Amino acid sequence: MPRITARLLSPVYQGRWNVMRRDFEREIIPMALHFGMALCPWDVLGGGQFKTARQLEAAENSNQGSRSGVQSEEARQVSAALERVVSGHGINSVQQIALAYIMQKARNVFPVVGGRMVEHLHDNIGALSIYLTDEQIRYLDSIKDFDLGFPLNFIGDDPKEIGTQPRMMEILTVNLLATIFNPRLCNRQTSPSHPAQTKMAQAHELSDILKNASLDLSPYEDLYKYFHANPELSRQEKSTSEKIAAHLSALKAYEIHTNIGGYGLVGVLKNGVGKTILLRADMDALPVKELTGLPYASSITMSDAEGVEKPVMHACGHDMHITCLLAAAELLANTQHAWSGTLIVLFQPDEERGGGAQAMVDDGLYSKIPVPDYCFGQHVMRMRAGTIGSRPGTIMAAADSMKVTVFGRGGHGSLPHQTVDPALLAAHIVVRLQSIVSREIDPTDLGVVTVGSLQAGQTENIIADRAEIGLDFRTVKLETREKILSAIRRIVEAECMASSSPKPPIFTPTRRFPPTNNDRDVASKLAASFETHFGDSFDGDISRSNVAEDFSTLATSKGVPSCFWFLGGIDPDLWDRVSKEENPTEEIPTNHSAFFAPVIQPTMKAGVDALCIAALTFLRK
């Protein structure tokens, strides 16, 4: 038995374990998981007794019978059960099923690679590609009653060994450790109990599914560069949508629906009975002139909603969102043997203006595709590339944007007494608006009011007849939102009256984003999967962000639980350098900056893995 004092770099426990002898699962697995030990099972084929009747007859005729010389009744029952499972996997080897069964029972099991004969090695390798279903695992579990352990194991299973000190000490040590570290027998939550561990092992580990799929991301890196160099503004994502549709079509796995709510599109992959999962990415870019200096930087210009020609840039990472979801769509299509259910990949237009998700819903999205059981999405953020962050409850704020038009009486700049100056009026409003959060909102509530634009006139010596204020505010609570809305209206109207404005102000809503609330149960399940896969690179209690998204509309429109997470996109070297400096000389660009572009790797791999892990958490067999 290996030392458990953490002196060994990679401790391994070797012991007898097979379908017929499962006491290993009760005591050794919990202990090994607690100490971070690997498991190397032996006697997986029951001393060579796990054979079909035909194999047994052939072996006896060639003097290659089982090591025991005869197949026991117990081994005959197990072999028959293995043979029943074989038929569903297109193979002719009960040995491969027996090996696959053991390797799927715990995440820390060594693949069995040895053997005395060539066919042994063939079976060992073949077992690596077999995935047993939950039902098949449960069926094989039921063949042999579970050993109750102490004191039976203390006495031993070989009468000749009873009373020998080494045997007694080994069995006593194992049973004591099992008692200490098996949480079924105490209240310590140090490692999974046997039922939880078995449930975890019923399907192949999620990380192993991705690893075995080994999707080459280099073509997707090129695809990302294409999307980055060819951005399109909100409600104008025609070429982007067509490129996505062509890629999905080439996978030959998805039923594709296009032009939903504008240029939105959806791919649906039906793969048997199970949950329906929706994965979403947004497609639109921003009216920003790119200054990253990248060889694939955008030089595109387009007319915006007002008909003004603007430079266009993917300054918020939507190009990465698209690419990650396309790669995840391929990976999940390639691993259909490991999951069952329906997968929906949704590419949404017009996120930046806040209308795309609602437009897709209003255009009959859920009359074209199944209503999902869960909706998932992600967003590149100013975080270290390769990291993932999420939280239960509210992860992003609600956002409202509006234009406020106030009126004056225009005239010559030298005769202000004959005018009502809308610029001065607007300036008073801007200053007063900043008192809403500081003096009217509970400090424990989230409230942000920002004036992003102020426009009055075109010429220096002319007093205009109107001014436009563009403002945005962020909240989490509905009552706080209503309070801020009321305060904005009150302040604007009061200032207009105080300035003798000739007309009442006009309030024009331009965008509204709901808060993004992660379902707590779903977030908890995803956190467990993400922690296992990403380790320390996952933060399950990341701070709430004041940015906003319309993703949740896809879920709330049907009362469906959802979960959203953040994806780090900042070059790890840059992040680490700046983090260590007290007064950093370099700046880390943030979303919507002309300098913002996620480093391709490890951002892309983390984003693809996160989408796949989220889907497989609820779809795996």
ZAMARGU-4260 file (C-alpha; in steps of 0.2 Angstrom, whole numbers, plus 5000, padded with zeros to 4 digits):
<rodrens>
0) 5000/5000/5000 | 5008/5017/4995 | 5012/5030/5008 | 4999/5043/5012 | 5010/5056/5019
5) 5010/5066/5003 | 5029/5062/5000 | 5026/5053/4984 | 5023/5063/4969 | 5011/5051/4961
10) 5005/5038/4973 | 4996/5023/4965 | 4985/5010/4973 | 4985/4993/4965 | 4972/4980/4970
15) 4960/4967/4964 | 4944/4974/4956 | 4931/4967/4944 | 4913/4965/4941 | 4913/4950/4952
20) 4923/4958/4966 | 4918/4976/4970 | 4922/4979/4988 | 4936/4990/4981 | 4923/5003/4977
25) 4917/5004/4995 | 4934/5008/5004 | 4948/5010/4991 | 4940/5023/4979 | 4935/5035/4993
30) 4952/5034/5001 | 4961/5036/4984 | 4950/5051/4979 | 4954/5059/4996 | 4973/5057/4995
35) 4974/5061/4976 | 4980/5043/4972 | 4978/5034/4956 | 4970/5017/4955 | 4978/5002/4945
40) 4966/4988/4946 | 4972/4970/4942 | 4962/4954/4940 | 4949/4964/4930 | 4945/4949/4920
45) 4942/4938/4935 | 4957/4927/4933 | 4953/4924/4915 | 4936/4917/4919 | 4926/4931/4911
50) 4923/4921/4894 | 4908/4916/4884 | 4904/4898/4883 | 4912/4897/4865 | 4928/4906/4871
55) 4929/4895/4886 | 4927/4879/4875 | 4941/4885/4863 | 4953/4890/4877 | 4951/4872/4885
60) 4953/4864/4869 | 4970/4873/4866 | 4975/4871/4884 | 4973/4889/4887 | 4959/4889/4900
65) 4957/4900/4914 | 4970/4901/4928 | 4958/4893/4940 | 4956/4879/4928 | 4937/4880/4928
70) 4924/4893/4927 | 4915/4896/4943 | 4896/4898/4943 | 4898/4916/4949 | 4910/4919/4934
75) 4898/4911/4922 | 4884/4923/4928 | 4895/4938/4926 | 4901/4932/4908 | 4883/4930/4903
80) 4879/4948/4909 | 4894/4955/4900 | 4889/4945/4884 | 4871/4954/4885 | 4880/4971/4885
85) 4892/4967/4871 | 4878/4966/4858 | 4874/4985/4860 | 4892/4990/4855 | 4896/4981/4839
90) 4910/4971/4846 | 4913/4953/4850 | 4922/4954/4866 | 4916/4952/4884 | 4933/4956/4890
95) 4933/4974/4882 | 4916/4977/4891 | 4923/4971/4908 | 4938/4983/4906 | 4928/4997/4900
100) 4916/4995/4915 | 4931/4997/4927 | 4938/5012/4918 | 4921/5021/4919 | 4919/5018/4937
105) 4931/5031/4944 | 4940/5046/4936 | 4957/5041/4943 | 4958/5023/4936 | 4974/5019/4925
110) 4969/5012/4908 | 4975/4993/4908 | 4989/4992/4896 | 4998/4976/4900 | 4994/4958/4895
115) 5002/4941/4893 | 4995/4939/4875 | 4992/4950/4860 | 4974/4948/4861 | 4975/4955/4879
120) 4983/4971/4873 | 4970/4972/4859 | 4956/4971/4872 | 4964/4984/4883 | 4966/4996/4869
125) 4948/4992/4862 | 4940/4996/4879 | 4946/5014/4879 | 4934/5018/4865 | 4919/5010/4873
130) 4906/5021/4883 | 4894/5011/4893 | 4877/5019/4896 | 4870/5023/4914 | 4858/5008/4911
135) 4872/4996/4907 | 4883/5001/4922 | 4868/4999/4933 | 4864/4982/4925 | 4882/4976/4928
140) 4882/4983/4946 | 4867/4972/4950 | 4875/4956/4945 | 4885/4954/4961 | 4879/4959/4978
145) 4890/4973/4986 | 4901/4966/4999 | 4897/4973/5016 | 4915/4974/5021 | 4921/4975/5040
150) 4922/4963/5049 | 4921/4951/5034 | 4936/4958/5026 | 4945/4959/5042 | 4943/4940/5044
155) 4949/4938/5026 | 4943/4928/5011 | 4957/4915/5012 | 4957/4903/5027 | 4975/4901/5026
160) 4978/4919/5028 | 4968/4921/5044 | 4978/4927/5059 | 4994/4931/5049 | 5000/4948/5055
165) 5003/4956/5037 | 4986/4951/5031 | 4978/4957/5047 | 4987/4974/5047 | 4983/4977/5029
170) 4965/4974/5031 | 4963/4983/5047 | 4972/4999/5039 | 4961/4998/5024 | 4945/4997/5034
175) 4950/5011/5046 | 4954/5022/5032 | 4938/5018/5023 | 4929/5022/5040 | 4938/5039/5041
180) 4937/5045/5024 | 4921/5038/5017 | 4908/5052/5021 | 4894/5039/5021 | 4901/5034/5038
185) 4905/5051/5045 | 4899/5069/5042 | 4916/5075/5034 | 4913/5081/5016 | 4931/5076/5011
190) 4927/5065/4995 | 4912/5059/4986 | 4902/5045/4994 | 4900/5029/4985 | 4883/5033/4977
195) 4889/5050/4971 | 4905/5043/4965 | 4896/5030/4955 | 4884/5043/4948 | 4899/5053/4943
200) 4907/5038/4934 | 4891/5032/4925 | 4896/5041/4910 | 4914/5044/4903 | 4921/5059/4912
205) 4917/5076/4903 | 4935/5081/4902 | 4939/5064/4894 | 4926/5066/4881 | 4933/5082/4875
210) 4951/5075/4876 | 4946/5060/4866 | 4938/5070/4853 | 4954/5080/4851 | 4946/5093/4839
215) 4960/5103/4829 | 4956/5121/4833 | 4969/5128/4820 | 4955/5130/4806 | 4945/5139/4819
220) 4959/5151/4823 | 4959/5156/4804 | 4940/5157/4805 | 4941/5169/4820 | 4953/5180/4810
225) 4940/5180/4796 | 4926/5186/4807 | 4937/5199/4816 | 4943/5206/4799 | 4925/5207/4792
230) 4913/5214/4806 | 4896/5220/4803 | 4885/5232/4813 | 4869/5227/4822 | 4855/5222/4811
235) 4867/5221/4796 | 4875/5204/4800 | 4871/5196/4783 | 4888/5190/4777 | 4892/5184/4795
240) 4876/5174/4796 | 4879/5166/4779 | 4897/5161/4783 | 4890/5153/4799 | 4876/5144/4790
245) 4889/5137/4777 | 4900/5131/4791 | 4886/5122/4800 | 4879/5115/4784 | 4897/5107/4781
250) 4896/5098/4797 | 4881/5088/4790 | 4874/5086/4808 | 4862/5101/4810 | 4845/5106/4804
255) 4847/5124/4800 | 4835/5138/4802 | 4840/5156/4795 | 4834/5174/4795 | 4825/5173/4812
260) 4822/5190/4819 | 4833/5198/4806 | 4849/5188/4802 | 4848/5176/4817 | 4851/5158/4814
265) 4849/5141/4823 | 4856/5124/4821 | 4847/5109/4829 | 4855/5092/4832 | 4843/5079/4838
270) 4852/5064/4846 | 4840/5053/4855 | 4830/5055/4870 | 4836/5068/4883 | 4836/5086/4888
275) 4837/5100/4876 | 4851/5112/4878 | 4853/5129/4869 | 4870/5137/4867 | 4870/5155/4861
280) 4883/5167/4853 | 4880/5185/4847 | 4886/5191/4830 | 4886/5210/4829 | 4900/5222/4830
285) 4903/5240/4835 | 4905/5257/4826 | 4923/5259/4832 | 4939/5262/4822 | 4951/5248/4827
290) 4968/5252/4833 | 4975/5235/4838 | 4988/5234/4825 | 4984/5216/4822 | 4988/5209/4804
295) 4969/5204/4803 | 4963/5221/4810 | 4946/5227/4803 | 4947/5241/4790 | 4928/5239/4786
300) 4916/5254/4786 | 4897/5253/4786 | 4882/5265/4787 | 4874/5265/4804 | 4856/5266/4808
305) 4856/5285/4805 | 4864/5282/4788 | 4881/5289/4794 | 4897/5280/4787 | 4906/5273/4802
310) 4922/5262/4804 | 4917/5245/4811 | 4926/5233/4823 | 4923/5218/4834 | 4928/5227/4849
315) 4917/5216/4861 | 4923/5199/4857 | 4908/5193/4847 | 4919/5186/4834 | 4927/5175/4847
320) 4909/5170/4853 | 4904/5164/4836 | 4920/5154/4833 | 4919/5145/4850 | 4901/5140/4847
325) 4905/5134/4829 | 4920/5123/4836 | 4909/5117/4850 | 4895/5112/4837 | 4908/5102/4828
330) 4915/5094/4844 | 4898/5089/4851 | 4892/5082/4834 | 4908/5071/4834 | 4904/5064/4851
335) 4886/5059/4849 | 4890/5042/4856 | 4893/5050/4873 | 4877/5060/4875 | 4859/5059/4872
340) 4846/5073/4869 | 4844/5089/4858 | 4857/5102/4855 | 4853/5119/4849 | 4866/5131/4843
345) 4859/5149/4841 | 4868/5164/4833 | 4860/5180/4838 | 4860/5197/4829 | 4859/5214/4836
350) 4865/5211/4854 | 4873/5228/4855 | 4857/5237/4853 | 4848/5226/4864 | 4834/5220/4852
355) 4841/5204/4844 | 4835/5191/4857 | 4818/5198/4858 | 4817/5200/4839 | 4821/5181/4837
360) 4807/5176/4850 | 4795/5188/4842 | 4799/5180/4824 | 4793/5163/4830 | 4809/5156/4836
365) 4801/5143/4847 | 4789/5138/4833 | 4804/5133/4823 | 4814/5124/4836 | 4811/5114/4852
370) 4809/5124/4868 | 4825/5121/4877 | 4826/5114/4895 | 4842/5125/4898 | 4850/5140/4890
375) 4868/5144/4891 | 4879/5158/4885 | 4896/5166/4888 | 4905/5183/4885 | 4924/5187/4883
380) 4929/5199/4897 | 4944/5209/4903 | 4951/5194/4912 | 4966/5182/4911 | 4964/5172/4895
385) 4960/5153/4899 | 4950/5158/4915 | 4931/5156/4917 | 4920/5165/4929 | 4902/5163/4935
390) 4891/5165/4950 | 4873/5160/4955 | 4860/5174/4955 | 4862/5190/4946 | 4878/5190/4936
395) 4875/5206/4925 | 4864/5221/4928 | 4849/5228/4918 | 4852/5242/4907 | 4841/5256/4900
400) 4847/5269/4887 | 4837/5284/4881 | 4838/5300/4872 | 4831/5316/4880 | 4827/5330/4869
405) 4825/5347/4877 | 4820/5363/4868 | 4826/5381/4868 | 4824/5397/4857 | 4838/5399/4845
410) 4847/5415/4841 | 4864/5424/4839 | 4877/5420/4851 | 4880/5438/4855 | 4861/5440/4860
415) 4859/5427/4873 | 4845/5437/4882 | 4834/5435/4867 | 4835/5416/4868 | 4832/5401/4878
420) 4849/5392/4878 | 4846/5373/4877 | 4865/5370/4879 | 4865/5378/4896 | 4848/5369/4900
425) 4856/5352/4896 | 4872/5356/4906 | 4861/5359/4921 | 4852/5343/4918 | 4868/5333/4917
430) 4874/5339/4933 | 4858/5336/4942 | 4857/5318/4935 | 4872/5313/4945 | 4864/5317/4961
435) 4851/5303/4958 | 4863/5288/4963 | 4872/5298/4977 | 4857/5305/4985 | 4841/5295/4981
440) 4847/5276/4979 | 4851/5265/4994 | 4870/5263/4994 | 4867/5244/4996 | 4858/5244/4979
445) 4866/5244/4962 | 4863/5261/4953 | 4873/5269/4939 | 4868/5284/4929 | 4879/5289/4914
450) 4878/5303/4901 | 4886/5297/4886 | 4882/5310/4874 | 4877/5329/4873 | 4873/5337/4857
455) 4868/5355/4855 | 4871/5365/4839 | 4884/5365/4825 | 4892/5382/4825 | 4901/5392/4839
460) 4891/5408/4837 | 4874/5401/4835 | 4863/5396/4850 | 4853/5381/4845 | 4835/5378/4847
465) 4837/5360/4855 | 4849/5349/4863 | 4850/5330/4864 | 4856/5321/4879 | 4860/5302/4878
470) 4860/5293/4894 | 4862/5276/4901 | 4858/5268/4918 | 4861/5252/4926 | 4851/5243/4940
475) 4848/5225/4947 | 4831/5228/4956 | 4815/5232/4947 | 4810/5245/4961 | 4827/5254/4959
480) 4825/5255/4940 | 4808/5263/4942 | 4815/5275/4955 | 4829/5281/4943 | 4817/5282/4929
485) 4805/5293/4939 | 4820/5304/4945 | 4826/5307/4927 | 4809/5313/4922 | 4807/5324/4937
490) 4824/5332/4935 | 4823/5335/4916 | 4805/5342/4918 | 4810/5353/4932 | 4825/5360/4924
495) 4815/5364/4908 | 4802/5373/4918 | 4816/5383/4927 | 4824/5388/4910 | 4807/5393/4902
500) 4809/5380/4889 | 4795/5383/4876 | 4791/5364/4874 | 4790/5349/4885 | 4805/5337/4884
505) 4804/5321/4874 | 4810/5305/4881 | 4814/5292/4868 | 4820/5274/4874 | 4833/5267/4863
510) 4838/5251/4872 | 4833/5240/4886 | 4842/5225/4893 | 4835/5214/4907 | 4846/5208/4921
515) 4855/5192/4918 | 4851/5180/4932 | 4859/5163/4934 | 4847/5149/4940 | 4855/5144/4957
520) 4853/5125/4954 | 4859/5126/4937 | 4874/5137/4941 | 4879/5125/4955 | 4879/5110/4943
525) 4889/5119/4931 | 4901/5125/4944 | 4905/5107/4949 | 4908/5102/4931 | 4919/5118/4928
530) 4929/5116/4944 | 4933/5098/4939 | 4938/5103/4921 | 4946/5120/4923 | 4953/5118/4941
535) 4960/5135/4948 | 4956/5143/4932 | 4937/5143/4937 | 4930/5156/4949 | 4913/5151/4954
540) 4909/5167/4964 | 4915/5181/4952 | 4909/5198/4955 | 4893/5204/4947 | 4896/5215/4932
545) 4887/5231/4928 | 4888/5227/4909 | 4872/5221/4902 | 4866/5207/4889 | 4849/5202/4881
550) 4854/5184/4882 | 4842/5180/4896 | 4827/5185/4885 | 4829/5168/4876 | 4826/5159/4892
555) 4814/5171/4902 | 4802/5171/4887 | 4798/5153/4890 | 4802/5152/4909 | 4817/5142/4906
560) 4832/5142/4918 | 4848/5148/4911 | 4866/5151/4916 | 4879/5164/4909 | 4898/5164/4912
565) 4913/5176/4908 | 4927/5170/4897 | 4945/5178/4900 | 4953/5185/4884 | 4968/5195/4890
570) 4985/5189/4885 | 4991/5179/4901 | 5009/5187/4900 | 5002/5205/4899 | 4989/5201/4913
575) 5003/5194/4924 | 5015/5208/4921 | 5002/5222/4924 | 4995/5213/4940 | 5013/5212/4948
580) 5016/5231/4945 | 5011/5244/4958 | 5010/5257/4945 | 5009/5248/4929 | 5016/5256/4913
585) 5005/5246/4902 | 4986/5246/4901 | 4974/5232/4898 | 4961/5236/4886 | 4943/5233/4890
590) 4927/5229/4880 | 4922/5242/4867 | 4940/5249/4867 | 4948/5252/4850 | 4962/5241/4857
595) 4952/5227/4863 | 4955/5210/4854 | 4956/5193/4864 | 4972/5183/4862 | 4966/5169/4851
600) 4973/5155/4863 | 4970/5150/4876 | 4954/5160/4875 | 4947/5150/4861 | 4950/5133/4869
605) 4943/5138/4886 | 4928/5145/4877 | 4925/5129/4867 | 4928/5118/4882 | 4916/5128/4893
610) 4902/5127/4880 | 4904/5108/4878 | 4906/5105/4897 | 4890/5115/4900 | 4880/5105/4887
615) 4887/5088/4892 | 4883/5091/4910 | 4865/5089/4906 | 4866/5078/4890 | 4879/5065/4895
620) 4873/5047/4895
</rodrens>
